[in-house]
Amino acid sequence: MNYFWSKTISTRSTILSNPIEYLKGVGPLRADMLKKELQIFTFEDLLHHFPYKHLDKTSVLPIGQISPSMDHVQVRGFVVSMEIIGERRARRLVAQFRDRTGLLELTWFQGINWVQKTLAVGGEYVVFGKPGFFLGKAQMTHPEMESVKDANVSGKQHLEPIYPVTEKLKARGLNGRALGKLTEQLFLVLAEKEIPEVLPRFFIVKEQLVPRWMAFRHVHFPPSADSYNQAVYRLKFEELFTAQLRLGMLRSARHRFSRGVVFSKVGEHFNAFFHGHLPFELTGAQKRVLKEIRQDTATGRQMNRLLQGDVGSGKTIVALMAMLIAVDNGFQACIMAPTEILARQHYDNFSALLSPLGLPVGILTGSTKAAERKKILSGIQDGSLKILVGTHALIEDVVKFNNLGLAIIDEQHKFGVAQRAKLWAKNTTPPHMLVMTATPIPRTLAMTAYGDLDYSVIDELPPGRTPILTVHRLDDARPQVMDFIKAEIQLGRQIYFIFPLIEESEKLQYEDLMQGYENVKAWFPEPQYWISMVHGRMTAEQKEMNMRRFVNRETQIMVGTTVIEVGVNVPNASVMVIESAEKFGLSQLHQLRGRVGRGSEKSYCILLSGSKVGKDAKDRLSVMCATNDGFKIAEKDLELRGPGDVQGTRQSGALSFRIADLVADRSILEKAKVYAEQLLGLDPDLNLQENAPLKNFLKAEKGGTLWGRIS
């Protein structure tokens, strides 16, 4: 939906929009490479291709002051001797280089003939490179050399930028330094007016931000480290602030302009269930979320809310009670789950909970039989079926609701925007949307990836839940682990064994799992023990049958892959064994652990790994053993992997920042969000004259529309 700004008013200068081939030093061939390798199509794209580091050539250091701790140094002196040492592959050119304070040994292993022709014994040069020491003697390998006649002897006026490039570009002579030459050329043709200020003056003064033009100049060519830091801060603040502003305007416009069906009351079904059939006391967090949903759906505007809750926090009962509010107001409700197993579980739970109310529940999946499918489609079309559970089958064109008022999406990260959009089209007035995730999202990501949604969190677990004890064991402790599992089975408990998918080939994945299955059978032979197995190559019917056997306690052990990550609720299962645990991500480990600890018995998660585990994997396993808190785990996951890999956020364009980093720049993001809210509180559509540059910038930045999300 595009609520505003149908027409672009561009603030872009003609120079910045110039094709990159028109920049001096580029030309058609280089331009083609820049476009293919770095997506640099225009002058502006080059302006936004930031260096990843700078080399300090602003000062000349005496050789006698070089120390092992230094990264790169620049010295000035004379070549006093040159000689070739060794033969063939061991051949190298060694030069002795001296100033008044000491001696530096320079070595070249490649380009020896060229260096010999270029350097002259007795010549005075400026040398730049990374120093090293051998037996207390300062050395430098493959340094940069410039004759004093050609060099800026007093040092450059700015730190030298080094840009990220690809191997293909390097092979064509476009390395990090060459890109710097092109950027220097760009600034020769750019005037200050062509990078105009866009932020309100109040923010610039309060945050002591450097001018926008200066920020771009100094992020590329800073005169000092301090000026570089100021430039980076300014650009990060602008990027995060404008992202929060777009999200805030989307949310604000939806609140003001979107139409939604009205749930004007809490009626008999909700009250009867709440007072007479609710199987447990709701937590304070569940009550708070229900109140938020109740307020949203009564306004006449469409609800678009993200509900976050850790594994076992009770999101499903909140979803069911929200559906009852819809039914009490004469509307239908549906919930879409990513797998048949999860859809069937919701159906079984809802049917059991609602049977005392005489309220039927339907289920529609890919495996629903034709006769039953026909009956369900008829029931939702004539309005006699009020609540429908399903998979992707719900968004098929043949599924026509009589009056859909609430659509719930479970495990929302498994669905794309286009799939969610199809649910919107199931009613003339779009239904209220509640998207749920059991994958806790760090606050910084939620603010950015889902900042256009209203946001609810269930941050309490139901009372009586016993924390799961998590331990890390090496492979050599396997006999003790198996003895412990046998003892648990003797107590009547059930066990999961989960194996990673560690090969790209589906055939090899299957073979890995089958090998693991045979190993488990060797420890737990039939008929003393019975084992089920679930994996991705099974048909839906096979998975369903094997899961049913485990749920019904016909088997004591379930061997599987991460296909059982969501949607399995077996309260009698007390042990989760994760094989090769070092190969799993934190979020996945936490989700798998959540399959146990769902009953009243003490539960355990055993992380099995080989003896050689990398540092990151050790960190992940340590975090898992230290806490059961999904939000703490999500924050650590963000630190370890970065935003692009965190489950459920990769598809969000909000994470495509040029310079900001959601892990390192949390404090800037928090500040930018406050400023964005302040500005929108005073001027929701940016119509005030002082906000015109910002409004025009946002329009031009996104081609005249605010990028947005369906839900």
Beta strands, then each sheet from edge to edge (+ up, - down):
strand 1: 53-55
strand 2: 73-85
strand 3: 92-99
strand 4: 102-108
strand 5: 124-129
strand 6: 131-134
strand 7: 137-141
strand 8: 144-147
strand 9: 160-162
strand 10: 304-309
strand 11: 332-336
strand 12: 361-364
strand 13: 387-390
strand 14: 404-409
strand 15: 432-437
strand 16: 454-458
strand 17: 469-474
strand 18: 494-498
strand 19: 531-534
strand 20: 557-560
strand 21: 573-578
strand 22: 604-609
sheet 1: 1+ 9-
sheet 2: 6+ 7- 4- 3+ 2- 5+ 8-
sheet 3: 12+ 13+ 11+ 14+ 15+ 10+ 16+
sheet 4: 17+ 22+ 21+ 18+ 20+ 19+
end
